[in-house]
Amino acid sequence: MKSVYTLPSASLLFRHVAGLVVMAVLAFSGTNAFAKSFRIVTFGDSLSAGYQLGASDAFPIVLEAALKARGHNVVIENAGVSGDTASAGLERVDWSVAEGTDLVILELGANDALRGVDPAVTEKALDSILTRLAERKIRVLLAGMYAPRNNGEAYVKAFDAIYPRLAQKHGVPLYPFFLEGVQGKAELNLSDGIHPNPKGVRVIVERILPAVEALLKP
Protein backbone atom coordinates (compact mmCIF):
# COMPACT_ATOMS: atom_id res chain seq x y z
CA MET A 1 0.00 0.00 0.00
CA LYS A 2 1.29 3.45 -0.87
CA SER A 3 1.81 5.76 2.08
CA VAL A 4 0.23 9.14 1.67
CA TYR A 5 2.01 12.24 3.10
CA THR A 6 -0.26 15.17 3.70
CA LEU A 7 1.24 18.63 3.94
CA PRO A 8 0.26 20.50 7.09
CA SER A 9 -2.29 23.23 6.62
CA ALA A 10 -1.07 26.81 6.28
CA SER A 11 -2.69 27.79 9.58
CA LEU A 12 -1.03 24.90 11.44
CA LEU A 13 2.35 25.74 9.95
CA PHE A 14 1.94 29.40 10.89
CA ARG A 15 1.09 28.50 14.49
CA HIS A 16 4.14 26.26 14.71
CA VAL A 17 6.49 28.93 13.40
CA ALA A 18 4.91 31.59 15.60
CA GLY A 19 5.38 29.36 18.63
CA LEU A 20 9.07 28.93 17.89
CA VAL A 21 9.48 32.70 17.53
CA VAL A 22 7.78 33.34 20.84
CA MET A 23 9.98 30.76 22.58
CA ALA A 24 13.09 32.33 21.10
CA VAL A 25 12.04 35.80 22.25
CA LEU A 26 11.30 34.54 25.77
CA ALA A 27 14.62 32.74 25.94
CA PHE A 28 16.48 35.86 24.81
CA SER A 29 14.60 38.06 27.27
CA GLY A 30 15.26 35.64 30.09
CA THR A 31 18.94 35.60 29.30
CA ASN A 32 19.10 39.38 29.44
CA ALA A 33 16.98 39.60 32.56
CA PHE A 34 19.34 37.34 34.46
CA ALA A 35 22.60 38.51 32.88
CA LYS A 36 25.40 38.80 35.41
CA SER A 37 25.93 42.30 36.70
CA PHE A 38 29.42 43.81 36.42
CA ARG A 39 30.48 44.17 40.05
CA ILE A 40 32.53 47.18 41.11
CA VAL A 41 33.99 48.00 44.52
CA THR A 42 35.06 51.52 45.43
CA PHE A 43 37.88 50.84 47.86
CA GLY A 44 39.00 54.00 49.58
CA ASP A 45 38.64 56.53 52.35
CA SER A 46 36.17 59.28 53.24
CA LEU A 47 36.51 60.96 49.84
CA SER A 48 34.83 58.04 48.08
CA ALA A 49 32.83 56.77 51.05
CA GLY A 50 30.58 59.84 51.17
CA TYR A 51 31.69 61.59 54.34
CA GLN A 52 28.77 63.56 55.91
CA LEU A 53 26.61 62.95 52.83
CA GLY A 54 23.30 61.17 52.44
CA ALA A 55 23.59 57.65 51.07
CA SER A 56 22.19 58.71 47.69
CA ASP A 57 24.87 61.41 47.32
CA ALA A 58 27.90 59.20 47.96
CA PHE A 59 30.30 58.59 45.09
CA PRO A 60 29.50 54.87 44.59
CA ILE A 61 25.75 55.45 44.35
CA VAL A 62 26.06 58.43 42.02
CA LEU A 63 28.54 56.55 39.81
CA GLU A 64 26.30 53.49 39.67
CA ALA A 65 23.33 55.62 38.62
CA ALA A 66 25.40 57.35 35.93
CA LEU A 67 26.62 54.04 34.50
CA LYS A 68 23.13 52.53 34.52
CA ALA A 69 21.80 55.61 32.73
CA ARG A 70 24.33 54.84 29.99
CA GLY A 71 23.05 51.27 29.67
CA HIS A 72 25.57 49.41 31.82
CA ASN A 73 24.44 46.53 34.05
CA VAL A 74 26.55 47.33 37.10
CA VAL A 75 26.40 46.97 40.87
CA ILE A 76 28.76 49.13 42.94
CA GLU A 77 29.69 48.38 46.54
CA ASN A 78 30.91 51.14 48.83
CA ALA A 79 34.02 49.84 50.62
CA GLY A 80 35.25 53.24 51.73
CA VAL A 81 36.27 53.80 55.35
CA SER A 82 36.77 57.32 56.65
CA GLY A 83 40.24 57.89 58.03
CA ASP A 84 41.85 54.95 56.26
CA THR A 85 45.46 55.24 55.18
CA ALA A 86 46.92 53.02 52.47
CA SER A 87 48.32 50.73 55.16
CA ALA A 88 44.90 50.42 56.82
CA GLY A 89 43.43 49.57 53.43
CA LEU A 90 46.01 46.82 52.98
CA GLU A 91 44.93 45.24 56.25
CA ARG A 92 41.33 44.88 55.09
CA VAL A 93 41.56 44.47 51.31
CA ASP A 94 41.14 40.69 51.33
CA TRP A 95 37.78 40.78 53.11
CA SER A 96 36.53 44.17 51.91
CA VAL A 97 36.71 43.15 48.25
CA ALA A 98 34.33 40.24 47.91
CA GLU A 99 34.72 37.24 45.62
CA GLY A 100 33.10 37.91 42.25
CA THR A 101 34.31 41.52 42.08
CA ASP A 102 35.18 42.53 38.52
CA LEU A 103 36.68 45.98 39.10
CA VAL A 104 38.12 47.92 42.02
CA ILE A 105 38.41 51.70 42.00
CA LEU A 106 41.35 52.14 44.36
CA GLU A 107 41.25 55.53 46.07
CA LEU A 108 43.66 55.69 49.00
CA GLY A 109 46.51 57.92 50.11
CA ALA A 110 44.86 61.23 50.97
CA ASN A 111 45.08 60.58 54.69
CA ASP A 112 48.71 59.54 54.31
CA ALA A 113 49.52 62.89 52.75
CA LEU A 114 47.54 64.86 55.33
CA ARG A 115 49.40 63.09 58.15
CA GLY A 116 52.80 63.37 56.48
CA VAL A 117 53.28 59.60 56.28
CA ASP A 118 56.55 58.61 54.63
CA PRO A 119 55.73 58.26 50.90
CA ALA A 120 57.73 55.02 50.83
CA VAL A 121 55.31 53.52 53.37
CA THR A 122 52.31 54.64 51.34
CA GLU A 123 53.77 53.27 48.13
CA LYS A 124 54.62 49.91 49.68
CA ALA A 125 51.03 49.49 50.95
CA LEU A 126 49.45 50.47 47.64
CA ASP A 127 51.89 48.21 45.82
CA SER A 128 50.79 45.27 47.98
CA ILE A 129 47.09 46.04 47.44
CA LEU A 130 47.59 46.10 43.67
CA THR A 131 49.53 42.83 43.83
CA ARG A 132 46.79 41.07 45.79
CA LEU A 133 44.06 42.28 43.43
CA ALA A 134 46.12 41.18 40.43
CA GLU A 135 46.51 37.72 41.97
CA ARG A 136 42.71 37.55 42.12
CA LYS A 137 42.49 38.74 38.48
CA ILE A 138 40.45 41.80 39.45
CA ARG A 139 40.72 44.86 37.24
CA VAL A 140 41.81 48.08 38.94
CA LEU A 141 41.41 51.76 38.21
CA LEU A 142 44.00 53.55 40.32
CA ALA A 143 42.73 56.94 41.50
CA GLY A 144 45.69 59.18 42.22
CA MET A 145 46.13 61.81 44.89
CA TYR A 146 48.35 64.88 45.24
CA ALA A 147 50.04 65.90 48.46
CA PRO A 148 49.11 69.27 50.03
CA ARG A 149 51.52 71.85 48.66
CA ASN A 150 52.40 73.05 52.16
CA ASN A 151 54.04 69.68 52.92
CA GLY A 152 57.27 70.92 51.38
CA GLU A 153 58.74 70.48 47.92
CA ALA A 154 60.63 67.27 48.65
CA TYR A 155 57.59 65.55 50.18
CA VAL A 156 55.24 66.70 47.41
CA LYS A 157 57.61 65.45 44.71
CA ALA A 158 58.03 62.05 46.38
CA PHE A 159 54.34 61.56 47.12
CA ASP A 160 52.96 62.68 43.76
CA ALA A 161 55.27 60.25 41.96
CA ILE A 162 53.76 57.22 43.74
CA TYR A 163 50.70 56.77 41.54
CA PRO A 164 52.20 57.06 38.03
CA ARG A 165 55.01 54.72 39.07
CA LEU A 166 52.64 52.08 40.47
CA ALA A 167 50.29 52.34 37.49
CA GLN A 168 53.20 51.65 35.16
CA LYS A 169 54.58 48.84 37.32
CA HIS A 170 51.27 46.97 37.54
CA GLY A 171 49.94 47.87 34.11
CA VAL A 172 46.75 49.45 35.43
CA PRO A 173 45.04 52.61 34.19
CA LEU A 174 45.58 55.75 36.26
CA TYR A 175 43.04 58.48 36.91
CA PRO A 176 45.65 61.06 37.96
CA PHE A 177 43.74 63.01 40.63
CA PHE A 178 40.50 61.86 42.24
CA LEU A 179 39.52 65.41 43.24
CA GLU A 180 40.18 66.90 39.80
CA GLY A 181 37.90 69.89 39.21
CA VAL A 182 36.71 69.92 42.82
CA GLN A 183 39.66 70.70 45.06
CA GLY A 184 39.88 74.34 46.06
CA LYS A 185 36.35 75.22 44.94
CA ALA A 186 34.26 76.20 47.94
CA GLU A 187 30.95 75.65 46.14
CA LEU A 188 31.87 71.99 45.51
CA ASN A 189 33.13 71.12 49.00
CA LEU A 190 31.84 70.81 52.53
CA SER A 191 32.73 73.54 55.00
CA ASP A 192 35.98 71.73 55.84
CA GLY A 193 37.25 72.52 52.36
CA ILE A 194 38.45 68.93 51.94
CA HIS A 195 35.49 66.66 51.29
CA PRO A 196 33.22 67.03 48.25
CA ASN A 197 29.59 68.01 48.76
CA PRO A 198 26.83 66.49 46.57
CA LYS A 199 27.63 68.86 43.72
CA GLY A 200 31.30 68.03 44.03
CA VAL A 201 30.60 64.30 43.92
CA ARG A 202 28.72 64.75 40.67
CA VAL A 203 31.65 66.62 39.17
CA ILE A 204 33.98 63.78 40.19
CA VAL A 205 31.64 61.19 38.65
CA GLU A 206 31.29 63.15 35.42
CA ARG A 207 35.06 63.39 35.05
CA ILE A 208 35.97 59.83 36.02
CA LEU A 209 33.11 58.19 34.09
CA PRO A 210 35.02 57.66 30.80
CA ALA A 211 37.89 55.95 32.64
CA VAL A 212 35.46 53.60 34.40
CA GLU A 213 33.50 52.87 31.23
CA ALA A 214 36.69 51.87 29.43
CA LEU A 215 37.17 49.07 31.98
CA LEU A 216 33.66 47.66 31.54
CA LYS A 217 34.51 46.35 28.10
CA PRO A 218 35.41 42.64 27.75
N, C-alpha and C positions, 0 to 999 in steps of 0.2 A: 504494500500500500504506500502511495506517495504521501510524504509528510507535507503539510501545508503550513507555511510561515505567514502569519498575518502581521503587517506593519501596525505599530501602535497608532492610535488616533492622534491627530494634531493636538487636541486638547490635553491628552494624557502626556504626550511628549513635552508640551509646554510646562505642565505642572511639575514634571520631573526636573527639567532644567531650572525652573524657577526655584525649586526646593534646594538644588545644589548651590545656586547663587546665594540664597538666604543663609545657608549653612556656612558658606565661605565668608560672608560679611560678618556673621556672628563670631566666627573663629578669629577673624582679624581684629574685631572690636575687643574681644576678650583678651587677646594677646596684648593690645595696647593698654587696656584697662589695668592689667596686672604687670605691666612692664616694670622692671627693677628701677627704682629711683637712684639717681647719682647722689651718693652720700658725701657731704662735705662737713668737715669739722673746722671751726675757727678756733685755733689754739693760741691763746694769747693772754694779755693782761686787761686792765680796766679800759683801755682804749677800744678794744674790740668787744669787751664783755657788755658794755652799755652802762658804765658807771653813772649812777643817779638818773638814769633814764627809765621810762616805762618800757615794759617788755617789747612792745610793738615798735619802739624807736631804736632798739639795739641793732648794731651792725649786722649780726647774722640774720635777723628777721627781715630787715630792710633789703639785704642782699638777696635772700631767698625770694622775696616778693618780686624784685627786679628781674631775676633770672626766670621765674615762672611766667612773668609778663612777656618775656621774649621766647616763650615756648619750651623752656627747659624743664625736664622732670627731675627736680632736685629736692633734697632734704638737707637742711643745714643745722648742725648741732653747735650750740654755744658752749665751748670749753674754755672760756676766758675766766681768769681769776684775778681780781683786783689785787695789786701789790706784787704779783709774781715777777721775779727776775728770771733770766734765762736758766739759771741753775735750779730754781724752784720748778720751772717747767720740765726740766730734764727728769726730776724726781717723779713726776706724775704722768709723763707722756705715755707710758705703756698702758695705763688703765684709763686715761682720759680720752684716748683715741681708740674707739671701739673697733672690733673686728668688722670687716665689711666696709670700712671707710675707703672712699675712692680718692679723695683729695683733702689735704690739710692746708689751710692758710695759716702760715706760721708768723705770728706777730708778737715778738718778745724782744726785750732789750731796753725799752724806754725807762723802766725802773732802774736798770743797771746804770744807765747814763745819769739819771737824776741823783743817784747815790754815789756816783763816782767810782763804781766797781771797776777794777782793773779790766781793760778791754780784752786782755788775754783770757781771763776767766770767762767772760761773756762769750767769746768766740769758741772756747773749748766746749761750753755747754750747748751752744747752738749747733756746733759741729756734731756732737753726739746725738742730738735730737734728729738731725737730718740723716745720720747714719742709721739710726733705728727705724725711721720711717722708710728709708730705702730698702732695708732688709725685709720689710713687710710689703714692699712693692706698692707703696702709697705715693701718689703724686703729691708734690709740694709746690705751693707758691710762697716764696720767701718775701715777706713784707719788711722792708728795711726801715731803719730809724736813724736819725741824726742826733748827735750829742748836742746839748745846750752850748751855745757859743761862749758862755762865760765859764766853761770848764777849763779853758786854756787851750792854746793852739796845739800843743803836743797831744793832749787827750783827745781833742776833737778829731785830729788827723788819724789817730790810731783807731778810735771807735768807728768813725764813718767808713773806714776801709773794711770792716768786718764783713758786711753783707755782700758787696760785690765779690770779695775773695771766696766766701763760702758758696755763693751761687755758681761761680765758675768751677770750684772744686767738685761740687756734687752734681753739676749739670742740671740745676733747677732754674726756672725763670725767676727773675727778681723784679718786684715792684719797689722801686728805689726808696720811696718815703711814704709810709702809711698815712701820714697827716698832710700830704700834698694838697695845697689849696685851702687848707683849714687852719694850720698853725699861724698864730699871730693875728687872726681876724676875730675881733671881739664878738661880732654878730653870729659867728659859727661855733663859739665855744661857751662852756659854762662859765660861771663867775670866777672860777679858779684860773682861767686862761690856759688850761692844759687839756681838759677833756672836751671832746666835741659834744655840742647840743644836738637835738634832732635835725636841725638844718645842716649842721656840720656832718653828721652821719650820712645824710643823703648826698652830700658833695663827695665824700669818700667813696661811697658805693658807685656813684656815677663815674668816677675816675678809674676805679679799680676794675669795673665790670668787664672791659675788653680783655684784661689779663686773665680773669677768672674764666670767661667764656672760652678762651683759647685752650684751656685745659679740660674742657668738657668733651672735646672731640676725641673719638677713638684713637 
